[in-house]
Amino acid sequence: MSRVEAAALAALSISDAEEARRRLNRDVVEASRIFTGTWPLQDFISGNPLEGLIDEPFTEAARIAGQLLGSRVMPPETWMRELYKGGRITDADLRRALQTLAPRVFEQSPITVGSTVFEPDEIILVDLLHGLTVPTPKRTQLTLAQRLDSDVASRIETHVITYLGGYFGEGQTTWSMPARESGLFAAWRGLAPHTPRLPRRTRACLRAVDAEPQDALLHALAELGVPESERVEYLRCHLSSLPGWTARIRGRQEDPAHEIADLLEYLAMRVSVEAAFLVPAHAGTTAYEAARWIPVQAPVLPGPRERAAHVLSLLSAEAMPEDRDVVADLLIHLPLRRRELIWLEAYEGHYRDDLLAAMDGQRALSAAPAAPFAQVACCIDNRAEGLRRHLEETGPYQTMGFAGFFSVAMRFAPLLSPTHRHQHPGPGTSQFDLTEAPTAGHERENARHLAGRQMAAAVQSSWHTAEEVPGAPFVLAEATGWAAGPIAAARTLAPRASSALLRKATGRLTPEATTEVTLDALTPDQRVQTAVTILTLLGLTDGFARLVVFTGHSATTTNNPYQAVLDCGACGGHPGAPNARAAAELLNRADVREALVEHGIRIPASTLFLAAEHNTTTDDVAILDAHLIPADHADDVARLRADLETAGEQLALERVATLPAAKGRRSARDAVRHVRTRSVDWAQAFPEWGLAGNTATIIAPRALTRGVNLDCRVFLHDYDHYSDADGSVLETLLMGPTIVAQWISCQYYFSAVDHQKLGAGSKTLHNVVGGGLGVMAGPTTDLQVGLPWQSLSDGIRLRHEPMRMLTLVEAPTSRLDEIIERNPMLRDLAANAWITLCARESDDEPWLRYSPTGWNPLIRG
């Protein structure tokens, strides 16, 4: 062979290798498509764990999730039948669900069984109420190790989890995984051949693993015998083996390129270990060929004839043999998996009827005051519904619902913090970086605060350093046990008193700093445009009250890894105070107000924008940045504080009726004391329900719900389509707050329906990983993807009713059609039945329900 020919052959080989890597990258992207990224615990915001399947109909997503994850997507029929016995679902609900989802049932002729004539829906109801049930889902898409040797599969998972925890658990210990700066695959490749728990033959195979993750993965797949045509499905089997870790890797990177690179390294590690175990054990053939002879037992669904025989055995009529075929022909119109959806639709329809009836019924309050004392904007969070309702009952208040980041999408650095955190919805991007800075004129208290913080940090650092010295924990226990023991006992037996004492001591050491959110990072144009966006989306461009309040929210709990779940999801899983403060500061600026006039917005000089924060655990509402309040508004703010306190007390009294071990609190003051105790009790499993119970999003004028007790279950965003000529505001609301609300709805829904596979199991088994990376339910398990059982249940029964989100919009359906057509995500959610979208143009028209074929009258009970 000539030198030219050799060079050409080498170039061809390089070209083939590059093409193979490109195809592999595409396969990894496709295999990971159905998995959703998650955030670390400190930034945890709710998400749909099956987000990658929203382009599939809901029933098809249920089938896919069952095969891949072994998870349940719809509530079990046995549970639904118990609800039916209790009256939560009625015959009318089931018949309406059939009319909506299986109308052909009612087109069938009556059926004669023996001498008795039955209407088609009567037969169907017997099948729904007493028929053979859908079997529990079972994971059927398995890796080769899972099919060939369960013990090997278990050892692979333990090995992989150990290295994932070591690599991603940065900051958890003083020991750092060697070579972690080189990436997951390189660090693992250097250590794996020396892992003592692996068999000697497996370690020998791992020494020969290629240095590049793409080459290693290609080589391992080839050795296992996986055909390229089945590679996507096979890689998906590996990703679904530890879906929690897959989700965490996906959510770790903001840059999609890095995300795929991390997933590729993870797969290269997994499949290389699998090949090291299986290839030597299957000499003369491949593991793939060997697995073909081992069938995977899938759940067997009863067929129509089997179902018909069971139904006939329940009917009090003499059935003939041919009757089974007639009944089976009828049951074909309601496949078994479709029947689960009928139950879910009936369950949702019952609540939907009650909600619409309440909105149509007698109102406790008249219309909003023409001249409100204050206008209070709260987050759309369903917990704010109660605060708004009780505040409106105290006096002439106009409340408004608005996404809790108040259109200030920023990265925020608290006082003395070296890092910024995201204060905006998860999928969005920061528009600018803002910081908290000391206010001029308050140098003395700020200096004391800084000194106290530095002293506390030094003590904490010294303590942790001492803990990590060999033998030191024993010395610390001896030296400090006399103090730590009584302190721990006090925190357990008298949590509120001990917390108050600690706050008092901390206040003396580190008094509160007097600060403000600086807006220096915004250009003049950005300030004006942000102000216009805030007021336009809020629907407040005229008629300003003397006080306008942006009310963010936060929560106070102790010893709770899932603290961020209770904070504001629109603020990236953080308290909403920084956004409220920034919005108020912005709209109080004279230069911004002057520029707003050019946009047709005139804010009176007497109007003051305030920031507040609602603590949803205690229902205290604090007015923020009190040092910025002018003297001529002091009396107004004092009245506002008093009314907010009254509203908070009434809401606390309302909430304690639902909290475990809280019954018997009959006065508002007693209720407030109780919820404050829960917030500081480090043994409290149920500090508050968070967003449990959420069911619906309403995008409409407040007049539609003012005076209606929505039981803190509904996301409320104020919207008037008459002031939104081009529909741009509605589109922003549907693609912003509505999507976030749907994520929250899905997180709670799936955690309740299958709390082991799609939730987080019980808190009692949780181990926090990597200093807040996530939680495991044991020492070496998958990361949990959802919410703990204690966030959904009182320990006996579910507190969250798992329903798909109902979205009610008061706007022209033609405008909604245009928005849906432009936004595939919204179209998928509505057309594939992930949400129930209903609309009407005005309150004197009936509600219409969206379907892929158009808008149809909503069938009500």
N, C-alpha and C positions, 0 to 999 in steps of 0.2 A: 504494500500500500504506500502510495506517495505521501510526502509531507502535506501536500495540499489536500489530498483525500482524507488524511487523518484529522487535519484541522477542521475540515467540513463536517466530518462525523462527530467530532467533539462539540462543534457549534450546534449541530442537530440535537445532540444529547442534552446540552444545556437548554436549548429551546424547548425540548420535550419536558424536561424537569420543571421549567418555569410554568409551562402550560398546566402540568399536573398540579402544581401548587396553587395556581389561579383557580382551577376547578375545585380543589379542596377548600379554598377560602369561600367560594360560592356555596359549597355544600354546608359549611359551618354556619354561614349566615342563614341559610334556609332552615337548617336543623334547629337553630336557636330562635327562629321567628316567633314561635308560640309562647316563649317564656318572657316574663315581665321582670324588669329590674326592680330591686328593692333598695331601701336606704338603710344606713346604720341606725341603731336605736336612738341616738341623740338627735337624728334628723328624720325619724320615722314619720312618714305620712302615708295615709291609706292609699291603696291601689288595688286594681282588679288583678288577682293572680292569674287569670286566664285572658288577660288583655290581648294576647297574640291570637286569640280565637274569635275576636268580635266580628271578623269577616265571614264567620260561619253562623248559620242559624243556631239559636240557643240549644235546641235539642241535639243538633249535630256536635256542638261543642261538648255537650254532656257525654256523648258516645266517645269522642276523642279523649277527653280527660279521663274517662273510665279506663280506657285501654292503656293510656300512657302512664297515668299516675295512680290508677286504682281508686280514684276519688269520686265522691258523689257530688253531683251538680244540682240536683233537685231534691227537695225534702222527701224522705221515705214515705211511701203510701201508708205504712202502719201508723206513723205519726199523724198524717193527715186524717186518717180514719178516727183517731182519738179526738182530734179537734172537731170532727163532724159530730161525734157523740156529745161533745160539750156545747154544741151550738155555734161554734166559731165559723163553721162552714155549714151551709144549709142546702136542701134540695134545689132551691131557687138559684143559689150560687152555682151549683154544678150544671144546671140546665142552661144558665146564661153562658157559662164557660163553653159548653158544647155548641151553643148557637154561634159563639164567636170563633171557635177553633175547629169545630167539626160540624158545620151546618148540614152536611149531607145526611147525617143521622136522622134528621127530622123529615127528610124527603123519602125515607123508606116506608114501605107498607107495614101495617100492623102484622104481628106474628101470632099465629095460633099454636099454642102448646097444649096438647090434649084437647080439652074443651074450653080452655081459657084463652082469651084474646089479650095480647099485650101490645101497648104502643112501643115503638122502637126505643124511645128514651127510657122507658121503664126497664127494659132489658139492660140497656147500657148502665143505668144507675145501679142495678144489682151487681154488674161486673165491677163498677167503680168501688162500691162499698164492701163487697165480699169476695171479689174475684181473686184469682191467683196473682200474687204480687211480683213486681220486677225484682230479680235477684240482685244482691249487693254487688256493686262494680268490683271487678278484679283486674289488676294490672296484667295485660297479656303481651305487651311489647317489651321484651326483655333482652338484656345483653346475653352474649354467649355464655359467660360465666354463670349468670343467673339461671340459664336453662340447663347447663351441663353439671354444675356442682355448686350448690348453695353455700357450702362451707368456703369454697374459694371466693365466691362472690362477696361473702361477708368479710373475708380477710382483705379483699381489695378495697371495700368501702372504708374499713377501719384505717388502712394505710393512707388512703387518699385524704380522709378527714383530718388525720393527724398532721399531714403536711400542709393542708389548707389552713388549719388553725395556726400553725407555726408561721406561715408566710403572711397571712392577712392579719394576724393578731398583733400588729405593731403597737408597742406602747403598753402591752399587758404585763410584761415581765422585763427584767433587766437583761435577760438572755435574748440575743437577736439571732434569728435563723441565719446561718452562714450563707453568704453570697446572695442574700435576698435582693440586694440592689441590682442583680443581674436579671431578675425576673423569676416568676414562679417555676417555669420549666427548668431553667439552668440551675436554680438553687436545689430543686428536687433531684435533678439528674446527678448532681455531685454527691448527694447524701444517700439516695435510695440504695445503691449497691452495698452500703454499709449498715443497712437497717437490720438489727439482729433478729427481729421477729419474722423476717421473711426466710423461706427455705433457701438453702445454699444454692440449689439449682436456679431458683428465681433470681437471686442476687447476681449470679453469673450472667444470666441473660440481660439484666439491667445494665451491666457494664458495657454492653455493646450497643446501647441505644444511641441513635444519631444525635448530634449536638444541636441541630436545628429542629424546633418543634414540628414544623411542617413535614420534614423528611421523616422524623420519628413516627408521626401519626400515619403517614402513607405506608411506611414500612410495616408497622404493626397491623394495619388493616389488611395488607397483602398477606402477611404471615397467617393471619386468622382466616383468610379466604373470603372476606366480605366483598361481594361484587360491587363494582362502582355504581351500578344501577340501583343498589339498595343502600348506598352509603349514607344518604341523608337520613333515612329512617333509622339506620343503625346508630348513627351519631346522636340522634334524638333519643334513642333508648338510653344511651349513656347520660345524656343531660337530664333525663327524667328520673334517673336513679337517685340523684340528690338534687331535687328541684330547688330546694332552698339555697344551696350553695351556688347553683347555676344562676338563680335570680340575683344573689348578692354580687356575683362577678359581673353580671350584666349591668347592674346599677352602680357599679364602682366607678366607672369611667364616664366623664362627660363627653369625651371624644369617641364617636362610634368606631373609628379605626382602632383605637386602643382597646375598646370593648371586645371586638372580634379577635384581636391578638390575644387578649387574656383568655377568652373562651377556647381558642385554638391551643394555647399552652396547657390549659386544664384538660382538654380532650386528649392531647398528646400524652400527658402523664397517665391518665386513666387507662387508655387503650394500650399503652406500652406495658403497664403493669399486668393488664389482662393477658396480653400476648406472652409475657414472661411466665405466667402461670400455666396457660393452656397449650401453647405450641409444643413444649417438650412432652406433654401428656397425650398428644394426638399425633404421634409419628405415623407416617404413611398416609395420612389424610389431613384435612384441615378441621379446625374447631367448628367452622361454619357447616361443613358437610356432616360432621358428627351430630350437630344440634338439629339438623333437618329431620332426624329420625326420632326426636323427642317432641311429641306434640304438646302444645300449650293449651291447657284446659280453660276455655272461655265459659263464662256463665251462660247457661242454656235458658232461653226465653220460651215460656209456654206458647204454643201455636194457637191459632184461632179455634181449631177443633177441640183441643184440650181445654181451652178457656170456656168454650161453649158447653162442653160436658159438665164442667164444674158449675157453671151458671144454672144449667137445667137441674142439677141436683139440689139447688137451693130454692127453686120455684115450687110453690105448692100446687103443682099440676102434674098430671100423668103425661110424661113426654114420650113421644114415639122416636124410634131410631133416626128417622129422617129429619126430625126437628133439630138435631145437632147441626146438620149442614146448614139449615136455614139461619140458626143463631150465629153460626160461624161466619156466614156471609155478612151478617150485620156487624160483627165484631171486627171484621177486616177494615171497616171505616174508622176504627179507633185502635191503631197499633198499640202494643203494650207500653212502649216508651212514650208515645203521644199521650197516653193516659196520665202519666206523671205530670205532664204539662197542663192537662185539664184540671188536676187537683191544684196546681200552683195558681192557675188563672182564677179558679173559684176562690181560693184563699185571698188573693190580691183583690179580687172584685168585691168581696165583702167589705174589706177596709175602704176601698175606693168609694163605695156607696155611702158608707158612714161619713167619710170626709166631705164628699160633695153635699150630702144632706146637711151637715153642720154648717157649711159655707152658705147654703141656701136658706138656712133657718133664721130664727130670731137672734138678733145681735145684742150682746151685752152693752155695747157702746154705739153711739151714733158716729157720724162721719168725723174725720179728723178736724181739729179746731181750725177755724179760718185764720186766727192769729196765734199760733202756738207760742207758749212760753219758751220752749227750746225744741230744737230738731236734733234727734239722737240717732245717729247711724250706727247700727250694730252689724257684726258679721252675719252672713247668711246661715251660719252654724245653727242646727236645730235647737241647741241649748239656749240660744239668744231669744228664741220665740217667746219663752216664758218671761224673760226680763222685759221684753218689749210690751207684752200684754199687761203685766203688772204695773209698769211705768205709765202706760196710757190710762190705767185705772186711777192713778194718783192725781191726775190733773191734766191741763191742756198741753199735752205733749204730742208731737208728731215723730213717730219712729220710722226708720227706713232700714231696709236690708241691703247689704253691700258686701262684696267679697272682702274678707278681713284684712287683706294687705292694702286695701284702699287705693289700689292702682299705683302704689309706690313700690315698683319691682326693684329691689336693691339688695346689695350685699352690705351687711351691717356689722360694725365692730363696736361692741360695748366698751365702756370706759375701762382703760388699761388692758384691753384684750389685744394681743398681737395679731389675731386672725379675724377675718370677716366670715360671717355665716349668711346663708341665703335666707332672705325674708320675702319669698314670693312662692307661688305655686310650683310644685315639682317640675313640670314640663317646661316652664318658662325660663327666661334668661334675665339676668340682672341688667338694669339700664345704667346703674351707677353705683359707686361705693360711698356709703355714708358712715360717719363715726359719731360716737357720743363723746362730748368734750365738756370740761368744767365750765360753768357759767362765770363770767367776769363779775367781780364784786363779792364772791363767796370763797375767797382763797383760804380763809382760816379753816372752815369745816371741811373743805376739800383736801387740805393738807392732812388733817387728822384722819380722814377716810383713807387717803393714800398710805399713810404710815401704818394704819391698822391692817390694811390689805397686805402690805409687805410683810408685816410681822406674822400674820396668819399663814401666808404662803411659805415663809421660812420654817415655821413650826411643822407644817404639813410635810414639807420636803424632808426635813430632818427625821420625822417619824417614819416615813416610807423608806428612807435610806437605811435607818436602823433595822427596820423589819427585814430587809433583804440581806443583812449580814448574817452568816451562819451562826446559829445559836442565839442571836440577839432576840428573836421573838420570845424565848423563854425568859430572858432577863427583863424584857418589857412587861411581860405578864406579871412577873413578881413585883416590879417597881411601880406599876400603874394599876394593878388589879384592885387595890384598895379604893381607888377613885372610879375606875371604869365599871366595876361591878354595880355600885349604887346608881351610877348614871344610867346604865342599861336597865336596871330595875325600874327606875323612875320613868324612863321612856316607854316602858312596857305597861306599867300600872297606872301612870298618870301622864299620858302623852301631852295633853293640852297644857298642864301646869309646867311640865319640864320644858316644853317648847317655848312657852312665854318667858321662862327664866333664861333660857339660852338666848332668845332674841334680845332680852334686856342687857345681858352681859355683852353680847355682840355689838349692840348699839353703843355701849360705852366705849368699847375698843375701836369699833369701826362705824362712826356715825354716817348716816346717809349722805352721799355726795349731792351737790346741787349742780345739775348738768342740763345740757340741751343737745338736740340732734343738729349737727351742723349741716348746712346745705351748700357749702362751698364747692362741692364736687359737681354741682349742677350749673350748666351755663344758663344765662338769662332765658334763652329760648326753651331749654329743657324745663325750667321752672314753670314757665307759662303753659307749655304744652301739657305738662303733668297736671297742672291745676285745672285746665280745661277738661282733660280726661276724667279726673276725679268727679267734677261737678256734673259733667254730661252723663256719665254712667250712673251716678247717684240720682239723676233726674232733678237736681237742685240747681237751677240756673236763674231763678228769681224767687221772690217771696221769702227772703232769708229772715230767720228769727234773730233775736238778740244773742242767743247762744246756739252754736252748732257744734255737736259733740261727736267725735270719731271714737267709737268704743271698741277697742280690740279685746282679745280675751286670752286667758292663760289658765293654768291649773296648778294646784299645790298638792303634791303627794309625797310620801316618804317611802324609801326603800322600794321603788317602783321602776324597773327597767323600761316599762312602756309609758313613762311620763310624757314623751313627745306625742303619743297618740291622743292625749287629752288636750294638748295645746292646739294652736291654730294651723290646720292643714294648708290654708291659703298663704301662710307665712313660713312654709317649709318645715312645719312641725315645731315651730318656736312660738313664744308669746308674741302677741300682736301689738304690744305697746310701742315698739320702735316705729312701726308703720303709722300708727295713729298719731304719734308725736310729730313725725316728719310731715304728714299731711296737714296737721293743724298749723305747724310752724310755717309751712309753705303758703297757706291761704291767709295767714295773718300779715304777710309781708306787704308793705305799701306798694313796692314796685310791681309785684305780681298782680295786685288788685287793679292797679292803674292799667296794666297791659291787658287785663281781662275785659276791660271796657271795649276794646277793639273787637273782641269776640262776642259782643252782645251780652256780657255778664257784668252786672253792676252789684257789687257787694256793699251794703251800707257801712258807713264808718262805725256805726254802733254795734255791728255784728262781730262777735268774738268766736273764733274757732278754738275748741278745747280738745284735748286728748284724754281718754279714760281707758281703764282696763277692767274687764269683768272677770273675776276669779270664779270659774265655773264649779270648783269644788266647794267653795264657801259662800258663793253668791255675794261677796263683797264687790263693790264697784268703786275703784279709786280714781279720783281726778288727778291727772299727772301734770307735772311742770307747774305746780301751784305758784312758784315764784315768778312766773311770767304773766299772771293774771293781773290786769289793771285794777286799781282801787275802785273805779266806778262800776266794775262788774262784780265786786266782792259779794254783795248781798244776793245777786242773782245766782252766783255759784254756790253760795251757802244753801239757798233753797233747793237747787239742783241736787246737792249732796244729800240733803235730807230726804228728798223724794226717791233718789236712787237707793238709799239705805232701806226705805220702806219697801220698795219694789223687790230688793234683794231678799229681805226677810220673808216676804210673802212667797217668793219663789223657793226659798229654802224650806219653808213649811210645806209647800206642795211636793217637793222632791223627797223629803224624808219618809213620806208615806210609801215610797217604793224601795227604799234602801234596807237591806237586811239588818236586823237588830236595831231598827230605828223607829219602830212603831210606838205610839203612845206620846209622841211629842205634839202637844196640842197648841202650844203657843209659838209665835214666830221667834221670840227670843230663845226659847228652849231649842227650837230647830236650828237656829244659827249656832248656838253653842255646840250642838251635836255635830253638825257638818264641819265645824272648825276642828273639833277633836279628831274626826276621821281623817282630815287632811294632814295631820302631823303624827298619826299613829303608824309606826313602822311595821306593825303586824296586821294592818287593815288590808284585806284582800279586795274589798269593794269600796274604795274611796268615793267614787262616783261612777255613773254608767257611761260617761263620755257621750259618744254619738249613738249609743245603742238605742234602738227604737226608731231610727231614721227610716222614713218611708217614701217621702215625696219631695219634689222641688216645685215651687210655685213662682212663676215669673209673671207678675201682674201687679196692678195697683194695690196698695195696702187696703183700700176700701173692700177688696174681695175677702179679706181675712180679719180685718179689724173687729175686735170684740168677740172673736171666735177662739175658744180654747182648743188649740191644736196639739196639746199635750206634749209639747217639746219634741215633736216628731218630724217637723217639716222644715226644709230649707226655704227661706223666704228672701226673694230678691225683688225689690220694688221696680216696676217698669210700666211705662205708659206709652203704648205704641202710637198714640196721636202726636206725641212730641218727638217721634223718631221717624221722620219722613222717609229716609232711605233704608231703614232697617239695620243700619250699621251697629247701633247699640245692641239690638237684639242678637245680632250675629256674634258680637263679643261676649254676650252673656251665655249664649248657647255653647260656644266653643271654649269658654273659660270656666266660670263658676259651675255651669251645668256638668261639664266633663269631670271637674273635681268632685262634685257631689255624687256623680255616678261612681267614681272610684271608691269613695267612702261607702256608698251603698253596697257595692260589690264586695269590699273587704269584710264588712259585717255580715253580709249575706253568706258568702262562702265559708267564713269562719264558723258560722252557726250551723250550716248544713253539713259540713264535714270538718269538725274542729281538729281532727288528728292530721288529715292530709293537707287541708287548705287553711287551717287555723294555726294555733300554737299550743294546743293541748292545755294542760293545767300548769299554773304557776309553780306548784309544789315541786315539779320536776325540772324547772328551768335552771340552766347554767349559762351565765352571761359569758360570751366568747370575745376574746380580743379587745377587752376594754370597752365594749359597746358595739362590736361588729354585728352581733345578733345573739340569739339564744338557742341553746340545744336542749332537748328533753332528755338529758343524760350526758355521760362523758364523751361519747363518740357517736353522735347522731347527726342527722341533717339539720341545717338551720331551719327554724320555724318561719313560715312565710306569712302567717296571719296574726290574729289576735288571740290572747289567752282566753280560756273558757270563763275565767272570772270577769272578763269584760262583757260577757254575753249572757251570763247565767247567774242566778243568786245561789247556786249550789244545788238547787232542787229542780228548777225549771228555767227555760229560756226567758230572758228579759228582752231579747231582740227577736222580733218576728221576721224571719227571712223572706223578704219580698223584693222583687226587682223594682228599681226606682220608677215611681210614677212622676211624670213631668207634665205639669199643667201650665199652659202658656196662653195669655190673653193677647192675641195678635191675629191678623189676617192669615188664613192658611196659605194663601198664594205667596205671601212673603216668606213663610216658613218653608214652602217648597223650594223657593230659590236658594235659601240658605242651606237646606239639606243637600241640594244638588251640588253646591259648591264645596261641600265639606264631607269627604268620604267617611271620616270617622263618625260623624253624627249620623250619616245615612246608614252605616253599618249598625250602629246601636239601635236605631229606631226600626229599621227594616228587618233586622234579624232578631227582634224581640228581646234585646238585652235591657231595654227600657220600654215603658209604655208612655207614648207621647200623645197627649190630648190637647186640643186647642179650641178656642172660640174667639170671635172678634169682639164681642161685647157681652155684658152680663145678662142681656135679654135673649141670647141665642143659646141653643143646646151645644153641649160639648161634642166634638168630633174626635175620632181616634185615627191615628196614622197607621197605614199599612202600605206595603210595597205597591199595592194597586191603587192607592189614593186614600182620601179621607172618608170615613164612614161614621154614621151616628154611633156614639158610645152607648152600648146596651147597658142600661142601669136596672137595678132590681125593681 
